[in-house]
């Protein structure tokens, strides 16, 4: 037991020391600072989980090396973001707001088509959560047992676009907020869409999607907040405060409903969700003889090249029941890739990817381009989403990666062929 605590405290110490270094060389509340603070916070939650008598017997036998592997993997993945924040460029070159507005307006139209179909469900779900202490568990069971509805081809295409391009929409919408002439109507529309996106999963008894979208908002805010005017910053703070209050009430209602009647209680359930990933990674991810060969993390891409892949999550789980750990529990985004490919291939792939990103995201004359920032935003999303969860863009989420690629080439096209503007802090 002493060795377990020593290894866990060493892991926590790595993140605490990283927070100290980032605070010394970068500004507070920059993207790098937020990433290390999030991981430091989760490491302390992990300690709370490990020390909880209800869970302690489940996580004995911690090793030293897996924590080192996990820490270094995250640090290397974030190195382009660290470089960006240490250089702290004062100017972003972006496409003209008139061009970006085309994408934003199209997304608004898509939301106008897709979201009303769920509005009644959201309204009924929130009312049930606020009036019935057992509603969260019931909604969760209904969401997992519900049969897929059939829709028209046009609606299905718009729904797919809506789901895949949410992260890109947030990036471009926040980029437009850097425009001094942005209207309050535009701000209100973005705020309404974001609030609805956050409430929709909670109305179905689901918390993870809301948490992940919160991390997406944090990632975008950390990059763009310094480039907004004081008026936009103040308006955003007010909207964020109101939004947090609106979302927190049903979030707590779902948590209490789903875990309040268990021995560990609602607070214990939340600690278990938030703190288990590093422990599971340490105990199982580097010590598995069987790998999933990309069936989770690269499911769609593997299918495109003719590989045989499971059709859905449950089929993947049934195929790999012999593994010591599955995706029914969390093991961080790093753990997901290690379970798919083993401990060596992900490291090689990471080094190649980071080298590519380092080349593509150099700061020239204190100036950065929006398509470069999109790459860092993607990395930040992956790292923050996977701090407590799994690789968020698995299975059909691979299409979201495609949306990032398409958005990247869209921004490059705008920079090279269309009008651009310079945005300064």
C-alpha positions as a printed NumPy array, in Angstrom:
array([[  0.   ,   0.   ,   0.   ],
       [  2.862,   2.386,   0.811],
       [  4.312,   1.794,  -2.673],
       [  0.924,   2.522,  -4.25 ],
       [  0.685,   5.851,  -2.463],
       [  4.29 ,   6.689,  -3.333],
       [  3.658,   6.088,  -7.044],
       [  0.414,   8.066,  -6.999],
       [  1.968,  10.99 ,  -5.119],
       [  4.825,  10.985,  -7.614],
       [  2.293,  11.276, -10.473],
       [  0.546,  14.137,  -8.684],
       [  3.904,  15.786,  -8.072],
       [  4.7  ,  15.724, -11.789],
       [  1.542,  17.701, -12.558],
       [  2.021,  20.1  ,  -9.648],
       [  5.566,  20.809, -10.822],
       [  4.296,  21.274, -14.397],
       [  1.747,  23.793, -13.133],
       [  4.532,  25.698, -11.394],
       [  6.666,  25.775, -14.56 ],
       [  3.785,  26.828, -16.806],
       [  2.796,  29.563, -14.358],
       [  6.351,  30.867, -14.501],
       [  6.801,  30.902, -18.277],
       [  3.237,  31.456, -19.543],
       [  0.365,  33.709, -18.588],
       [ -2.283,  32.389, -16.239],
       [ -5.469,  31.152, -17.9  ],
       [ -3.683,  30.554, -21.192],
       [ -4.335,  27.218, -22.888],
       [ -1.19 ,  25.547, -21.525],
       [ -1.992,  26.659, -17.982],
       [ -5.553,  25.348, -18.26 ],
       [ -4.397,  21.942, -19.537],
       [ -1.909,  21.313, -16.729],
       [ -4.308,  22.656, -14.09 ],
       [ -7.056,  20.322, -15.363],
       [ -4.718,  17.331, -15.232],
       [ -3.454,  18.384, -11.804],
       [ -7.028,  18.671, -10.535],
       [ -7.92 ,  15.237, -11.904],
       [ -4.796,  13.756, -10.298],
       [ -5.997,  14.978,  -6.888],
       [ -9.458,  13.532,  -7.591],
       [ -7.667,  10.275,  -8.425],
       [ -6.019,  10.405,  -5.004],
       [ -9.421,  10.978,  -3.411],
       [-10.787,   7.961,  -5.267],
       [ -7.835,   5.778,  -4.306],
       [ -8.142,   6.795,  -0.642],
       [-11.879,   6.121,  -0.544],
       [-12.438,   2.889,   1.434],
       [-15.303,   1.98 ,  -0.893],
       [-12.967,   1.825,  -3.902],
       [ -9.505,   1.224,  -2.432],
       [ -9.418,  -2.536,  -2.961],
       [-10.14 ,  -2.051,  -6.679],
       [ -6.943,  -0.126,  -7.421],
       [ -4.096,  -1.804,  -5.552],
       [ -0.815,  -2.697,  -7.23 ],
       [  0.049,   0.626,  -8.896],
       [  3.326,   0.765, -10.81 ],
       [  5.798,   3.579, -11.369],
       [  6.393,   3.411, -15.137],
       [  2.764,   3.688, -16.391],
       [  2.387,   7.057, -14.667],
       [  5.621,   8.241, -16.31 ],
       [  4.373,   6.999, -19.7  ],
       [  1.012,   8.744, -19.306],
       [  2.538,  12.011, -18.13 ],
       [  5.164,  12.197, -20.89 ],
       [  2.649,  11.225, -23.581],
       [  0.382,  14.128, -22.619],
       [  3.273,  16.586, -22.279],
       [  4.707,  15.688, -25.702],
       [  1.249,  15.932, -27.282],
       [  0.823,  19.42 , -25.793],
       [  4.309,  20.67 , -26.693],
       [  3.077,  22.678, -29.747],
       [  0.578,  24.433, -27.464],
       [  3.273,  25.139, -24.897],
       [  5.461,  26.686, -27.607],
       [  2.556,  28.826, -28.827],
       [  1.81 ,  30.184, -25.357],
       [  5.465,  30.884, -24.58 ],
       [  5.816,  32.826, -27.847],
       [  2.407,  34.457, -27.233],
       [  1.895,  35.966, -30.706],
       [  0.018,  39.255, -30.594],
       [ -1.594,  38.996, -34.044],
       [ -3.843,  36.412, -35.682],
       [ -4.463,  36.504, -39.412],
       [ -7.999,  35.29 , -40.107],
       [-10.415,  35.176, -43.035],
       [-12.688,  38.171, -43.383],
       [-15.753,  38.005, -41.097],
       [-17.917,  38.201, -44.225],
       [-16.471,  34.845, -45.324],
       [-16.724,  33.168, -41.936],
       [-20.292,  34.395, -41.614],
       [-21.293,  32.078, -44.469],
       [-20.29 ,  29.021, -42.431],
       [-21.835,  30.352, -39.231],
       [-25.152,  31.237, -40.892],
       [-25.285,  27.8  , -42.528],
       [-24.728,  26.182, -39.117],
       [-27.506,  28.358, -37.67 ],
       [-29.822,  27.099, -40.433],
       [-28.848,  23.492, -39.738],
       [-29.558,  24.027, -36.028],
       [-32.927,  25.576, -36.883],
       [-33.793,  22.35 , -38.708],
       [-32.255,  19.826, -36.297],
       [-32.731,  21.267, -32.826],
       [-36.535,  21.827, -32.814],
       [-36.985,  18.092, -33.277],
       [-35.334,  17.61 , -29.878],
       [-36.769,  20.693, -28.181],
       [-39.814,  18.907, -26.788],
       [-37.66 ,  16.057, -25.482],
       [-35.298,  18.524, -23.812],
       [-38.166,  20.446, -22.269],
       [-39.831,  17.299, -20.936],
       [-36.521,  15.833, -19.752],
       [-35.505,  18.935, -17.776],
       [-38.97 ,  19.175, -16.194],
       [-38.738,  15.509, -15.135],
       [-35.274,  16.036, -13.68 ],
       [-36.395,  19.017, -11.645],
       [-39.56 ,  17.359, -10.339],
       [-38.608,  13.677,  -9.876],
       [-35.559,  12.475,  -7.939],
       [-35.467,   9.202,  -9.905],
       [-35.874,  10.746, -13.352],
       [-32.146,  10.847, -14.158],
       [-31.711,   7.085, -13.898],
       [-34.928,   6.493, -15.841],
       [-33.906,   8.871, -18.639],
       [-30.468,   7.252, -18.817],
       [-32.028,   3.797, -19.231],
       [-34.498,   5.093, -21.817],
       [-31.701,   6.739, -23.832],
       [-29.683,   3.505, -24.002],
       [-32.694,   1.33 , -24.82 ],
       [-34.354,   3.679, -27.295],
       [-34.733,   2.486, -30.869],
       [-33.25 ,   4.62 , -33.616],
       [-35.82 ,   6.76 , -35.381],
       [-35.929,   7.005, -39.15 ],
       [-35.756,  10.468, -40.707],
       [-35.644,  11.891, -44.201],
       [-32.333,  11.88 , -46.057],
       [-32.057,  15.693, -45.914],
       [-32.678,  15.769, -42.172],
       [-30.176,  12.947, -41.583],
       [-27.49 ,  14.81 , -43.562],
       [-28.107,  18.016, -41.602],
       [-28.089,  16.113, -38.312],
       [-24.769,  14.5  , -39.232],
       [-23.305,  17.91 , -40.165],
       [-24.599,  19.354, -36.901],
       [-23.013,  16.58 , -34.821],
       [-19.663,  16.507, -36.617],
       [-19.048,  20.24 , -36.988],
       [-19.938,  21.438, -33.477],
       [-16.274,  21.864, -32.489],
       [-15.489,  23.619, -35.774],
       [-18.532,  25.852, -35.307],
       [-17.345,  26.902, -31.848],
       [-13.884,  27.679, -33.234],
       [-15.174,  29.815, -36.111],
       [-17.902,  31.436, -34.003],
       [-15.344,  32.474, -31.38 ],
       [-12.995,  33.631, -34.131],
       [-15.769,  35.911, -35.387],
       [-16.146,  37.341, -31.892],
       [-12.725,  38.899, -32.444],
       [-14.432,  41.247, -34.915],
       [-15.138,  44.584, -33.266],
       [-18.394,  44.996, -35.221],
       [-19.961,  41.723, -34.047],
       [-23.652,  42.229, -33.263],
       [-25.386,  41.348, -30.015],
       [-27.907,  39.313, -32.023],
       [-25.044,  37.073, -33.166],
       [-23.864,  36.65 , -29.567],
       [-27.37 ,  35.712, -28.424],
       [-27.749,  33.124, -31.198],
       [-24.428,  31.48 , -30.315],
       [-25.353,  31.508, -26.623],
       [-28.759,  29.867, -27.247],
       [-27.253,  27.136, -29.443],
       [-24.524,  26.352, -26.905],
       [-26.973,  26.203, -23.983],
       [-29.27 ,  23.882, -25.898],
       [-26.318,  21.674, -26.893],
       [-25.382,  21.4  , -23.219],
       [-28.902,  20.69 , -21.974],
       [-29.854,  18.146, -24.622],
       [-27.701,  15.276, -23.236],
       [-28.727,  16.057, -19.644],
       [-32.384,  15.834, -20.643],
       [-31.642,  12.238, -21.658],
       [-29.877,  11.469, -18.367],
       [-26.403,  11.676, -19.972],
       [-23.563,  13.765, -18.499],
       [-20.463,  12.855, -20.474],
       [-21.39 ,  14.712, -23.673],
       [-22.159,  17.865, -21.676],
       [-18.79 ,  17.605, -19.909],
       [-16.965,  17.129, -23.209],
       [-18.695,  20.113, -24.802],
       [-17.786,  22.171, -21.75 ],
       [-14.141,  21.291, -22.372],
       [-14.595,  22.341, -26.011],
       [-15.852,  25.724, -24.838],
       [-12.924,  26.056, -22.441],
       [-10.436,  25.224, -25.211],
       [-11.88 ,  27.81 , -27.607],
       [-12.125,  30.463, -24.907],
       [ -8.508,  30.006, -23.84 ],
       [ -7.278,  30.673, -27.373],
       [ -9.525,  33.585, -28.33 ],
       [-10.292,  35.451, -25.103],
       [ -7.125,  37.634, -25.303],
       [ -8.145,  38.784, -28.808],
       [-11.668,  39.877, -27.881],
       [-12.537,  43.469, -27.045],
       [-13.283,  44.337, -23.421],
       [-16.975,  44.638, -24.273],
       [-17.074,  41.135, -25.778],
       [-15.062,  39.729, -22.857],
       [-17.486,  41.196, -20.314],
       [-20.527,  40.011, -22.264],
       [-19.018,  36.542, -22.551],
       [-18.34 ,  36.386, -18.801],
       [-21.973,  37.232, -18.077],
       [-23.213,  34.646, -20.579],
       [-20.828,  32.005, -19.187],
       [-22.024,  32.648, -15.631],
       [-25.696,  32.412, -16.614],
       [-25.016,  29.327, -18.719],
       [-23.116,  27.599, -15.891],
       [-26.05 ,  28.131, -13.519],
       [-28.577,  26.866, -16.072],
       [-26.522,  23.724, -16.792],
       [-25.382,  22.949, -13.243],
       [-28.873,  22.396, -11.828],
       [-29.919,  19.552, -14.192],
       [-26.346,  18.181, -14.095],
       [-26.538,  17.783, -10.322],
       [-30.063,  16.392, -10.633],
       [-28.832,  13.685, -13.037],
       [-25.897,  12.834, -10.755],
       [-28.038,  12.571,  -7.631],
       [-30.7  ,  10.56 ,  -9.435],
       [-28.286,   8.039, -10.91 ],
       [-26.   ,   7.556,  -7.918],
       [-27.808,   8.953,  -4.864],
       [-29.293,   5.602,  -3.847],
       [-26.002,   3.692,  -4.099],
       [-23.714,   2.981,  -1.17 ],
       [-21.01 ,   5.27 ,  -2.549],
       [-23.516,   8.141,  -2.931],
       [-23.695,  10.835,  -5.609],
       [-20.396,  12.446,  -4.592],
       [-18.659,   9.078,  -4.617],
       [-20.05 ,   8.365,  -8.068],
       [-18.701,  11.667,  -9.406],
       [-15.275,  11.043,  -7.83 ],
       [-15.25 ,   7.57 ,  -9.393],
       [-16.029,   8.971, -12.843],
       [-13.491,  11.78 , -12.642],
       [-10.652,   9.938, -10.914],
       [-10.591,   6.397, -12.287],
       [ -8.851,   6.989, -15.638],
       [ -5.19 ,   7.29 , -14.479],
       [ -5.634,   4.33 , -12.127],
       [ -7.117,   2.115, -14.833],
       [ -4.348,   3.178, -17.199],
       [ -1.706,   2.315, -14.643],
       [ -3.111,  -1.107, -13.799],
       [ -4.213,  -2.431, -17.167],
       [ -3.28 ,  -0.485, -20.288],
       [  0.432,  -1.328, -20.554],
       [ -0.092,  -4.927, -19.517],
       [ -2.463,  -6.342, -22.121],
       [ -1.535,  -9.11 , -24.528],
       [ -4.446,  -8.494, -26.899],
       [ -5.021,  -5.221, -28.774],
       [ -8.098,  -3.919, -30.557],
       [ -6.117,  -3.02 , -33.704],
       [ -7.792,   0.363, -34.066],
       [-11.35 ,  -0.961, -33.827],
       [-12.232,   1.789, -31.376],
       [-10.035,   4.822, -32.05 ],
       [ -9.846,   4.498, -35.855],
       [-13.046,   2.589, -36.525],
       [-14.293,   4.565, -39.525],
       [-10.857,   5.076, -41.08 ],
       [-10.118,   1.367, -40.791],
       [-13.449,   0.612, -42.455],
       [-12.641,   2.97 , -45.32 ],
       [ -9.488,   1.038, -46.189],
       [-11.357,  -2.265, -46.225],
       [-10.694,  -3.46 , -42.698],
       [-13.202,  -5.559, -40.816],
       [-14.521,  -3.548, -37.899],
       [-17.303,  -3.936, -35.314],
       [-20.446,  -2.004, -36.185],
       [-20.998,  -0.411, -32.79 ],
       [-19.695,  -0.08 , -29.231],
       [-21.35 ,  -3.185, -27.824],
       [-20.031,  -5.379, -30.629],
       [-16.526,  -4.09 , -29.922],
       [-16.889,  -4.95 , -26.258],
       [-18.142,  -8.451, -26.998],
       [-15.278,  -9.054, -29.427],
       [-12.613,  -8.13 , -26.869],
       [-14.036,  -9.61 , -23.675],
       [-10.72 , -11.401, -23.061],
       [ -8.938,  -8.089, -22.471],
       [ -8.319,  -7.088, -18.871],
       [-10.033,  -3.736, -19.405],
       [-12.66 ,  -2.472, -21.826],
       [-14.144,   0.893, -22.745],
       [-16.962,   0.514, -20.219],
       [-14.522,   2.144, -17.796],
       [-12.27 ,   5.132, -18.404],
       [ -8.525,   4.94 , -19.057],
       [ -7.739,   8.38 , -20.609],
       [ -7.361,   9.045, -24.33 ],
       [ -3.795,   7.727, -24.106],
       [ -5.086,   4.442, -22.716],
       [ -7.51 ,   4.065, -25.601],
       [ -4.708,   4.277, -28.165],
       [ -2.465,   1.938, -26.153],
       [ -5.264,  -0.632, -25.89 ],
       [ -5.807,  -0.372, -29.641],
       [ -2.171,  -0.568, -30.777],
       [  0.042,  -1.488, -27.844],
       [  2.486,   0.847, -26.036],
       [  5.056,   1.341, -28.844],
       [  3.1  ,   2.309, -31.973],
       [  1.216,   5.197, -30.296],
       [  4.53 ,   6.724, -29.186],
       [  5.967,   6.564, -32.711],
       [  2.745,   7.983, -34.19 ],
       [  2.697,  10.761, -31.588],
       [  6.286,  11.822, -32.322],
       [  5.586,  11.94 , -36.07 ],
       [  2.372,  13.909, -35.528],
       [  3.97 ,  16.387, -33.112],
       [  6.904,  16.94 , -35.475],
       [  4.434,  17.7  , -38.279],
       [  2.48 ,  20.089, -36.065],
       [  5.636,  21.839, -34.879],
       [  6.577,  22.537, -38.488],
       [  3.057,  23.689, -39.408],
       [  2.568,  25.967, -36.38 ],
       [  5.663,  28.13 , -36.353],
       [  5.181,  31.742, -35.296],
       [  6.36 ,  34.206, -37.942],
       [  7.01 ,  37.844, -36.996],
       [  4.744,  37.625, -33.954],
       [  1.901,  36.496, -36.248],
       [ -0.198,  33.326, -36.242],
       [ -2.733,  32.086, -38.793],
       [ -6.207,  30.815, -37.975],
       [ -5.622,  27.442, -39.662],
       [ -2.526,  26.972, -37.469],
       [ -4.609,  27.785, -34.421],
       [ -7.199,  25.21 , -35.486],
       [ -4.559,  22.463, -35.222],
       [ -3.697,  23.5  , -31.662],
       [ -7.401,  23.731, -30.847],
       [ -7.877,  20.151, -32.044],
       [ -4.999,  18.931, -29.86 ],
       [ -6.375,  20.83 , -26.882],
       [ -9.794,  19.234, -27.372],
       [ -8.347,  15.726, -27.497],
       [ -6.169,  16.284, -24.434],
       [ -8.88 ,  17.921, -22.304],
       [-11.622,  15.487, -23.322],
       [ -9.392,  12.534, -22.528],
       [ -8.175,  13.736, -19.142],
       [-10.917,  11.748, -17.402],
       [-12.639,   9.993, -20.28 ],
       [-11.612,   7.994, -23.361],
       [-10.661,   9.172, -26.85 ],
       [-13.794,  11.215, -27.515],
       [-13.582,  10.965, -31.312],
       [-13.823,   7.163, -31.458],
       [-16.273,   5.192, -33.623],
       [-18.533,   7.652, -35.509],
       [-16.614,  10.412, -33.772],
       [-13.961,   9.793, -36.429],
       [-16.191,  11.929, -38.649],
       [-15.489,  14.854, -36.327],
       [-11.794,  14.423, -37.131],
       [-12.787,  14.619, -40.806],
       [-14.661,  17.844, -40.045],
       [-11.492,  19.293, -38.483],
       [ -9.521,  18.387, -41.619],
       [-12.153,  19.958, -43.886],
       [-12.239,  23.091, -41.715],
       [ -8.449,  23.255, -41.859],
       [ -8.404,  23.225, -45.661],
       [-11.313,  25.674, -45.743],
       [ -9.305,  28.171, -43.682],
       [ -6.193,  27.649, -45.821],
       [ -8.27 ,  28.287, -48.953],
       [ -9.659,  31.477, -47.398],
       [ -6.169,  32.686, -46.505],
       [ -4.715,  32.046, -49.941],
       [ -7.597,  33.012, -52.216],
       [ -9.872,  35.38 , -50.293],
       [ -9.718,  38.473, -48.127],
       [ -8.057,  38.246, -44.704],
       [ -7.877,  40.538, -41.679],
       [ -5.394,  40.943, -38.843],
       [ -6.619,  40.595, -35.271],
       [ -4.465,  41.933, -32.455],
       [ -4.638,  41.543, -28.686]])
